[in-house]
Amino acid sequence: MSATPSDFAWRMRGRLFRAIRERGATPTPSELAAGLRVPLERVTRALESLAAAHVLVLDSAGSVLMAHPFAGARTGFRVETPSGSYWANCAWDALAIPLLLGTDGVTPTRCPGTGEAFDLAVRAGRVGPAEAVVRFPVPARRFWDDIHFT
């Protein structure tokens, strides 16, 4: 496997993100292969190279688990936008999704300290509520040490 993802891998990543945006869910490797009209093995190699480069995270079966900021599985962060609903990996990603899509978005959540419910929101490009704090359990430089924990 190449240390740097191929041009095909980057094009496939674009296809992956468009599919997530359009359907609110991560396509399977087989769906990517069918959509790109290439053998599944080529998609598998491309996904593995993107994972090795920390562009995305695969699960044990080789499917996309995280295509930051999108989650490939249900999480505690469901982002609702005018154009669709998406799963985010964490609070940070829940803010990133509407900003990436250029739209407003709301993620119902709870304060981990008090249990109080509130909406983490992006409205007109501004993040709120102003008093909300997103805490990271490890420094950003260590996120990939255990990306599932972070």
PyMOL commands that place a pseudoatom at each C-alpha (Angstrom):
pseudoatom trace, name=CA, resn=MET, resi=1, chain=A, elem=C, hetatm=0, pos=[0.000, 0.000, 0.000]
pseudoatom trace, name=CA, resn=SER, resi=2, chain=A, elem=C, hetatm=0, pos=[1.303, 3.438, -0.903]
pseudoatom trace, name=CA, resn=ALA, resi=3, chain=A, elem=C, hetatm=0, pos=[2.079, 5.888, 1.907]
pseudoatom trace, name=CA, resn=THR, resi=4, chain=A, elem=C, hetatm=0, pos=[0.281, 8.648, -0.006]
pseudoatom trace, name=CA, resn=PRO, resi=5, chain=A, elem=C, hetatm=0, pos=[-3.268, 8.121, -1.259]
pseudoatom trace, name=CA, resn=SER, resi=6, chain=A, elem=C, hetatm=0, pos=[-3.547, 7.916, -5.052]
pseudoatom trace, name=CA, resn=ASP, resi=7, chain=A, elem=C, hetatm=0, pos=[-5.429, 10.350, -7.256]
pseudoatom trace, name=CA, resn=PHE, resi=8, chain=A, elem=C, hetatm=0, pos=[-8.157, 7.721, -7.467]
pseudoatom trace, name=CA, resn=ALA, resi=9, chain=A, elem=C, hetatm=0, pos=[-8.376, 7.561, -3.649]
pseudoatom trace, name=CA, resn=TRP, resi=10, chain=A, elem=C, hetatm=0, pos=[-8.848, 11.337, -3.453]
pseudoatom trace, name=CA, resn=ARG, resi=11, chain=A, elem=C, hetatm=0, pos=[-11.519, 11.259, -6.188]
pseudoatom trace, name=CA, resn=MET, resi=12, chain=A, elem=C, hetatm=0, pos=[-13.253, 8.413, -4.375]
pseudoatom trace, name=CA, resn=ARG, resi=13, chain=A, elem=C, hetatm=0, pos=[-13.156, 10.475, -1.152]
pseudoatom trace, name=CA, resn=GLY, resi=14, chain=A, elem=C, hetatm=0, pos=[-14.998, 13.240, -3.021]
pseudoatom trace, name=CA, resn=ARG, resi=15, chain=A, elem=C, hetatm=0, pos=[-17.609, 10.710, -4.139]
pseudoatom trace, name=CA, resn=LEU, resi=16, chain=A, elem=C, hetatm=0, pos=[-17.889, 9.458, -0.547]
pseudoatom trace, name=CA, resn=PHE, resi=17, chain=A, elem=C, hetatm=0, pos=[-18.539, 12.955, 0.825]
pseudoatom trace, name=CA, resn=ARG, resi=18, chain=A, elem=C, hetatm=0, pos=[-21.090, 13.764, -1.880]
pseudoatom trace, name=CA, resn=ALA, resi=19, chain=A, elem=C, hetatm=0, pos=[-22.941, 10.533, -1.083]
pseudoatom trace, name=CA, resn=ILE, resi=20, chain=A, elem=C, hetatm=0, pos=[-22.984, 11.351, 2.629]
pseudoatom trace, name=CA, resn=ARG, resi=21, chain=A, elem=C, hetatm=0, pos=[-24.259, 14.872, 1.917]
pseudoatom trace, name=CA, resn=GLU, resi=22, chain=A, elem=C, hetatm=0, pos=[-27.005, 13.562, -0.377]
pseudoatom trace, name=CA, resn=ARG, resi=23, chain=A, elem=C, hetatm=0, pos=[-28.263, 10.639, 1.709]
pseudoatom trace, name=CA, resn=GLY, resi=24, chain=A, elem=C, hetatm=0, pos=[-27.139, 11.400, 5.259]
pseudoatom trace, name=CA, resn=ALA, resi=25, chain=A, elem=C, hetatm=0, pos=[-25.403, 8.038, 5.494]
pseudoatom trace, name=CA, resn=THR, resi=26, chain=A, elem=C, hetatm=0, pos=[-22.063, 6.549, 4.570]
pseudoatom trace, name=CA, resn=PRO, resi=27, chain=A, elem=C, hetatm=0, pos=[-22.063, 4.328, 1.469]
pseudoatom trace, name=CA, resn=THR, resi=28, chain=A, elem=C, hetatm=0, pos=[-20.591, 0.854, 1.746]
pseudoatom trace, name=CA, resn=PRO, resi=29, chain=A, elem=C, hetatm=0, pos=[-17.417, -0.028, -0.148]
pseudoatom trace, name=CA, resn=SER, resi=30, chain=A, elem=C, hetatm=0, pos=[-19.581, -2.076, -2.551]
pseudoatom trace, name=CA, resn=GLU, resi=31, chain=A, elem=C, hetatm=0, pos=[-21.832, 0.926, -3.200]
pseudoatom trace, name=CA, resn=LEU, resi=32, chain=A, elem=C, hetatm=0, pos=[-18.775, 3.106, -3.847]
pseudoatom trace, name=CA, resn=ALA, resi=33, chain=A, elem=C, hetatm=0, pos=[-17.372, 0.516, -6.255]
pseudoatom trace, name=CA, resn=ALA, resi=34, chain=A, elem=C, hetatm=0, pos=[-20.680, 0.247, -8.116]
pseudoatom trace, name=CA, resn=GLY, resi=35, chain=A, elem=C, hetatm=0, pos=[-21.066, 4.027, -8.333]
pseudoatom trace, name=CA, resn=LEU, resi=36, chain=A, elem=C, hetatm=0, pos=[-17.528, 4.468, -9.594]
pseudoatom trace, name=CA, resn=ARG, resi=37, chain=A, elem=C, hetatm=0, pos=[-17.763, 1.381, -11.852]
pseudoatom trace, name=CA, resn=VAL, resi=38, chain=A, elem=C, hetatm=0, pos=[-14.539, -0.088, -10.518]
pseudoatom trace, name=CA, resn=PRO, resi=39, chain=A, elem=C, hetatm=0, pos=[-13.696, -3.388, -8.819]
pseudoatom trace, name=CA, resn=LEU, resi=40, chain=A, elem=C, hetatm=0, pos=[-14.365, -3.575, -5.085]
pseudoatom trace, name=CA, resn=GLU, resi=41, chain=A, elem=C, hetatm=0, pos=[-10.677, -4.379, -4.497]
pseudoatom trace, name=CA, resn=ARG, resi=42, chain=A, elem=C, hetatm=0, pos=[-9.669, -0.998, -5.933]
pseudoatom trace, name=CA, resn=VAL, resi=43, chain=A, elem=C, hetatm=0, pos=[-12.058, 0.791, -3.570]
pseudoatom trace, name=CA, resn=THR, resi=44, chain=A, elem=C, hetatm=0, pos=[-10.812, -1.296, -0.639]
pseudoatom trace, name=CA, resn=ARG, resi=45, chain=A, elem=C, hetatm=0, pos=[-7.177, -0.378, -1.366]
pseudoatom trace, name=CA, resn=ALA, resi=46, chain=A, elem=C, hetatm=0, pos=[-8.104, 3.289, -1.739]
pseudoatom trace, name=CA, resn=LEU, resi=47, chain=A, elem=C, hetatm=0, pos=[-10.028, 3.292, 1.550]
pseudoatom trace, name=CA, resn=GLU, resi=48, chain=A, elem=C, hetatm=0, pos=[-7.110, 1.615, 3.314]
pseudoatom trace, name=CA, resn=SER, resi=49, chain=A, elem=C, hetatm=0, pos=[-4.675, 4.216, 1.970]
pseudoatom trace, name=CA, resn=LEU, resi=50, chain=A, elem=C, hetatm=0, pos=[-6.946, 7.058, 3.113]
pseudoatom trace, name=CA, resn=ALA, resi=51, chain=A, elem=C, hetatm=0, pos=[-7.215, 5.452, 6.551]
pseudoatom trace, name=CA, resn=ALA, resi=52, chain=A, elem=C, hetatm=0, pos=[-3.438, 5.044, 6.766]
pseudoatom trace, name=CA, resn=ALA, resi=53, chain=A, elem=C, hetatm=0, pos=[-3.106, 8.769, 5.969]
pseudoatom trace, name=CA, resn=HIS, resi=54, chain=A, elem=C, hetatm=0, pos=[-5.628, 9.635, 8.751]
pseudoatom trace, name=CA, resn=VAL, resi=55, chain=A, elem=C, hetatm=0, pos=[-8.127, 10.979, 6.233]
pseudoatom trace, name=CA, resn=LEU, resi=56, chain=A, elem=C, hetatm=0, pos=[-10.854, 8.632, 7.484]
pseudoatom trace, name=CA, resn=VAL, resi=57, chain=A, elem=C, hetatm=0, pos=[-11.357, 5.713, 9.877]
pseudoatom trace, name=CA, resn=LEU, resi=58, chain=A, elem=C, hetatm=0, pos=[-12.474, 2.216, 8.891]
pseudoatom trace, name=CA, resn=ASP, resi=59, chain=A, elem=C, hetatm=0, pos=[-14.269, -0.307, 11.065]
pseudoatom trace, name=CA, resn=SER, resi=60, chain=A, elem=C, hetatm=0, pos=[-13.088, -3.902, 11.435]
pseudoatom trace, name=CA, resn=ALA, resi=61, chain=A, elem=C, hetatm=0, pos=[-15.043, -4.912, 8.290]
pseudoatom trace, name=CA, resn=GLY, resi=62, chain=A, elem=C, hetatm=0, pos=[-13.416, -2.198, 6.145]
pseudoatom trace, name=CA, resn=SER, resi=63, chain=A, elem=C, hetatm=0, pos=[-16.428, 0.121, 6.003]
pseudoatom trace, name=CA, resn=VAL, resi=64, chain=A, elem=C, hetatm=0, pos=[-16.136, 3.836, 6.709]
pseudoatom trace, name=CA, resn=LEU, resi=65, chain=A, elem=C, hetatm=0, pos=[-16.651, 4.503, 10.419]
pseudoatom trace, name=CA, resn=MET, resi=66, chain=A, elem=C, hetatm=0, pos=[-15.557, 8.163, 10.366]
pseudoatom trace, name=CA, resn=ALA, resi=67, chain=A, elem=C, hetatm=0, pos=[-15.180, 10.545, 7.448]
pseudoatom trace, name=CA, resn=HIS, resi=68, chain=A, elem=C, hetatm=0, pos=[-14.610, 13.628, 9.531]
pseudoatom trace, name=CA, resn=PRO, resi=69, chain=A, elem=C, hetatm=0, pos=[-16.776, 15.391, 10.403]
pseudoatom trace, name=CA, resn=PHE, resi=70, chain=A, elem=C, hetatm=0, pos=[-19.326, 12.729, 9.436]
pseudoatom trace, name=CA, resn=ALA, resi=71, chain=A, elem=C, hetatm=0, pos=[-19.858, 9.532, 11.419]
pseudoatom trace, name=CA, resn=GLY, resi=72, chain=A, elem=C, hetatm=0, pos=[-20.567, 6.291, 9.610]
pseudoatom trace, name=CA, resn=ALA, resi=73, chain=A, elem=C, hetatm=0, pos=[-22.597, 4.954, 12.542]
pseudoatom trace, name=CA, resn=ARG, resi=74, chain=A, elem=C, hetatm=0, pos=[-25.127, 6.292, 15.030]
pseudoatom trace, name=CA, resn=THR, resi=75, chain=A, elem=C, hetatm=0, pos=[-23.599, 8.438, 17.740]
pseudoatom trace, name=CA, resn=GLY, resi=76, chain=A, elem=C, hetatm=0, pos=[-24.879, 10.780, 20.431]
pseudoatom trace, name=CA, resn=PHE, resi=77, chain=A, elem=C, hetatm=0, pos=[-24.640, 13.697, 18.004]
pseudoatom trace, name=CA, resn=ARG, resi=78, chain=A, elem=C, hetatm=0, pos=[-27.404, 13.933, 15.378]
pseudoatom trace, name=CA, resn=VAL, resi=79, chain=A, elem=C, hetatm=0, pos=[-27.094, 17.123, 13.328]
pseudoatom trace, name=CA, resn=GLU, resi=80, chain=A, elem=C, hetatm=0, pos=[-30.334, 18.426, 11.818]
pseudoatom trace, name=CA, resn=THR, resi=81, chain=A, elem=C, hetatm=0, pos=[-29.999, 20.837, 8.875]
pseudoatom trace, name=CA, resn=PRO, resi=82, chain=A, elem=C, hetatm=0, pos=[-32.506, 22.183, 6.341]
pseudoatom trace, name=CA, resn=SER, resi=83, chain=A, elem=C, hetatm=0, pos=[-30.944, 19.876, 3.733]
pseudoatom trace, name=CA, resn=GLY, resi=84, chain=A, elem=C, hetatm=0, pos=[-30.845, 16.690, 5.822]
pseudoatom trace, name=CA, resn=SER, resi=85, chain=A, elem=C, hetatm=0, pos=[-29.733, 14.937, 8.990]
pseudoatom trace, name=CA, resn=TYR, resi=86, chain=A, elem=C, hetatm=0, pos=[-26.249, 13.613, 9.674]
pseudoatom trace, name=CA, resn=TRP, resi=87, chain=A, elem=C, hetatm=0, pos=[-24.420, 11.743, 12.408]
pseudoatom trace, name=CA, resn=ALA, resi=88, chain=A, elem=C, hetatm=0, pos=[-21.368, 13.494, 13.859]
pseudoatom trace, name=CA, resn=ASN, resi=89, chain=A, elem=C, hetatm=0, pos=[-18.533, 11.839, 15.765]
pseudoatom trace, name=CA, resn=CYS, resi=90, chain=A, elem=C, hetatm=0, pos=[-18.456, 14.413, 18.573]
pseudoatom trace, name=CA, resn=ALA, resi=91, chain=A, elem=C, hetatm=0, pos=[-19.571, 17.928, 19.527]
pseudoatom trace, name=CA, resn=TRP, resi=92, chain=A, elem=C, hetatm=0, pos=[-16.737, 19.464, 17.511]
pseudoatom trace, name=CA, resn=ASP, resi=93, chain=A, elem=C, hetatm=0, pos=[-17.813, 17.566, 14.379]
pseudoatom trace, name=CA, resn=ALA, resi=94, chain=A, elem=C, hetatm=0, pos=[-21.470, 18.464, 15.068]
pseudoatom trace, name=CA, resn=LEU, resi=95, chain=A, elem=C, hetatm=0, pos=[-20.447, 22.113, 14.684]
pseudoatom trace, name=CA, resn=ALA, resi=96, chain=A, elem=C, hetatm=0, pos=[-18.302, 21.390, 11.639]
pseudoatom trace, name=CA, resn=ILE, resi=97, chain=A, elem=C, hetatm=0, pos=[-21.032, 19.696, 9.578]
pseudoatom trace, name=CA, resn=PRO, resi=98, chain=A, elem=C, hetatm=0, pos=[-23.293, 22.739, 9.086]
pseudoatom trace, name=CA, resn=LEU, resi=99, chain=A, elem=C, hetatm=0, pos=[-20.254, 24.949, 8.522]
pseudoatom trace, name=CA, resn=LEU, resi=100, chain=A, elem=C, hetatm=0, pos=[-18.906, 22.521, 5.910]
pseudoatom trace, name=CA, resn=LEU, resi=101, chain=A, elem=C, hetatm=0, pos=[-22.289, 22.348, 4.194]
pseudoatom trace, name=CA, resn=GLY, resi=102, chain=A, elem=C, hetatm=0, pos=[-22.775, 26.129, 4.355]
pseudoatom trace, name=CA, resn=THR, resi=103, chain=A, elem=C, hetatm=0, pos=[-26.081, 25.870, 6.197]
pseudoatom trace, name=CA, resn=ASP, resi=104, chain=A, elem=C, hetatm=0, pos=[-27.622, 26.177, 9.635]
pseudoatom trace, name=CA, resn=GLY, resi=105, chain=A, elem=C, hetatm=0, pos=[-27.735, 23.155, 11.895]
pseudoatom trace, name=CA, resn=VAL, resi=106, chain=A, elem=C, hetatm=0, pos=[-28.901, 22.086, 15.321]
pseudoatom trace, name=CA, resn=THR, resi=107, chain=A, elem=C, hetatm=0, pos=[-27.685, 19.196, 17.472]
pseudoatom trace, name=CA, resn=PRO, resi=108, chain=A, elem=C, hetatm=0, pos=[-29.763, 18.431, 20.562]
pseudoatom trace, name=CA, resn=THR, resi=109, chain=A, elem=C, hetatm=0, pos=[-27.384, 17.396, 23.335]
pseudoatom trace, name=CA, resn=ARG, resi=110, chain=A, elem=C, hetatm=0, pos=[-26.815, 17.494, 27.086]
pseudoatom trace, name=CA, resn=CYS, resi=111, chain=A, elem=C, hetatm=0, pos=[-24.211, 19.127, 29.247]
pseudoatom trace, name=CA, resn=PRO, resi=112, chain=A, elem=C, hetatm=0, pos=[-22.034, 16.259, 30.515]
pseudoatom trace, name=CA, resn=GLY, resi=113, chain=A, elem=C, hetatm=0, pos=[-21.521, 18.083, 33.817]
pseudoatom trace, name=CA, resn=THR, resi=114, chain=A, elem=C, hetatm=0, pos=[-25.118, 18.952, 34.699]
pseudoatom trace, name=CA, resn=GLY, resi=115, chain=A, elem=C, hetatm=0, pos=[-27.214, 16.810, 32.359]
pseudoatom trace, name=CA, resn=GLU, resi=116, chain=A, elem=C, hetatm=0, pos=[-29.059, 19.943, 31.211]
pseudoatom trace, name=CA, resn=ALA, resi=117, chain=A, elem=C, hetatm=0, pos=[-30.457, 19.657, 27.668]
pseudoatom trace, name=CA, resn=PHE, resi=118, chain=A, elem=C, hetatm=0, pos=[-29.561, 22.319, 25.121]
pseudoatom trace, name=CA, resn=ASP, resi=119, chain=A, elem=C, hetatm=0, pos=[-29.125, 22.762, 21.382]
pseudoatom trace, name=CA, resn=LEU, resi=120, chain=A, elem=C, hetatm=0, pos=[-25.612, 23.073, 20.029]
pseudoatom trace, name=CA, resn=ALA, resi=121, chain=A, elem=C, hetatm=0, pos=[-26.273, 25.199, 16.970]
pseudoatom trace, name=CA, resn=VAL, resi=122, chain=A, elem=C, hetatm=0, pos=[-24.816, 26.933, 13.952]
pseudoatom trace, name=CA, resn=ARG, resi=123, chain=A, elem=C, hetatm=0, pos=[-26.976, 29.797, 12.741]
pseudoatom trace, name=CA, resn=ALA, resi=124, chain=A, elem=C, hetatm=0, pos=[-25.870, 32.213, 10.014]
pseudoatom trace, name=CA, resn=GLY, resi=125, chain=A, elem=C, hetatm=0, pos=[-22.303, 30.895, 10.435]
pseudoatom trace, name=CA, resn=ARG, resi=126, chain=A, elem=C, hetatm=0, pos=[-22.206, 31.569, 14.173]
pseudoatom trace, name=CA, resn=VAL, resi=127, chain=A, elem=C, hetatm=0, pos=[-21.836, 28.881, 16.814]
pseudoatom trace, name=CA, resn=GLY, resi=128, chain=A, elem=C, hetatm=0, pos=[-23.996, 28.849, 19.926]
pseudoatom trace, name=CA, resn=PRO, resi=129, chain=A, elem=C, hetatm=0, pos=[-25.026, 28.961, 22.586]
pseudoatom trace, name=CA, resn=ALA, resi=130, chain=A, elem=C, hetatm=0, pos=[-22.287, 31.423, 23.506]
pseudoatom trace, name=CA, resn=GLU, resi=131, chain=A, elem=C, hetatm=0, pos=[-21.857, 29.925, 26.978]
pseudoatom trace, name=CA, resn=ALA, resi=132, chain=A, elem=C, hetatm=0, pos=[-21.340, 26.364, 25.676]
pseudoatom trace, name=CA, resn=VAL, resi=133, chain=A, elem=C, hetatm=0, pos=[-17.900, 24.815, 26.049]
pseudoatom trace, name=CA, resn=VAL, resi=134, chain=A, elem=C, hetatm=0, pos=[-16.595, 21.842, 24.059]
pseudoatom trace, name=CA, resn=ARG, resi=135, chain=A, elem=C, hetatm=0, pos=[-14.036, 19.910, 26.098]
pseudoatom trace, name=CA, resn=PHE, resi=136, chain=A, elem=C, hetatm=0, pos=[-11.423, 17.627, 24.567]
pseudoatom trace, name=CA, resn=PRO, resi=137, chain=A, elem=C, hetatm=0, pos=[-10.098, 14.817, 26.759]
pseudoatom trace, name=CA, resn=VAL, resi=138, chain=A, elem=C, hetatm=0, pos=[-6.670, 14.899, 25.071]
pseudoatom trace, name=CA, resn=PRO, resi=139, chain=A, elem=C, hetatm=0, pos=[-4.625, 17.556, 23.229]
pseudoatom trace, name=CA, resn=ALA, resi=140, chain=A, elem=C, hetatm=0, pos=[-5.325, 17.812, 19.476]
pseudoatom trace, name=CA, resn=ARG, resi=141, chain=A, elem=C, hetatm=0, pos=[-1.823, 16.524, 18.654]
pseudoatom trace, name=CA, resn=ARG, resi=142, chain=A, elem=C, hetatm=0, pos=[-2.829, 13.223, 20.304]
pseudoatom trace, name=CA, resn=PHE, resi=143, chain=A, elem=C, hetatm=0, pos=[-6.264, 12.741, 18.700]
pseudoatom trace, name=CA, resn=TRP, resi=144, chain=A, elem=C, hetatm=0, pos=[-5.046, 9.958, 16.405]
pseudoatom trace, name=CA, resn=ASP, resi=145, chain=A, elem=C, hetatm=0, pos=[-3.425, 8.032, 19.284]
pseudoatom trace, name=CA, resn=ASP, resi=146, chain=A, elem=C, hetatm=0, pos=[-6.940, 6.683, 19.917]
pseudoatom trace, name=CA, resn=ILE, resi=147, chain=A, elem=C, hetatm=0, pos=[-9.368, 8.409, 17.550]
pseudoatom trace, name=CA, resn=HIS, resi=148, chain=A, elem=C, hetatm=0, pos=[-12.291, 6.322, 18.861]
pseudoatom trace, name=CA, resn=PHE, resi=149, chain=A, elem=C, hetatm=0, pos=[-11.796, 7.731, 22.378]
pseudoatom trace, name=CA, resn=THR, resi=150, chain=A, elem=C, hetatm=0, pos=[-11.177, 11.289, 21.281]
for i in range(1, 150): cmd.bond("trace and resi %d" % i, "trace and resi %d" % (i + 1))
show_as sticks, trace
zoom trace
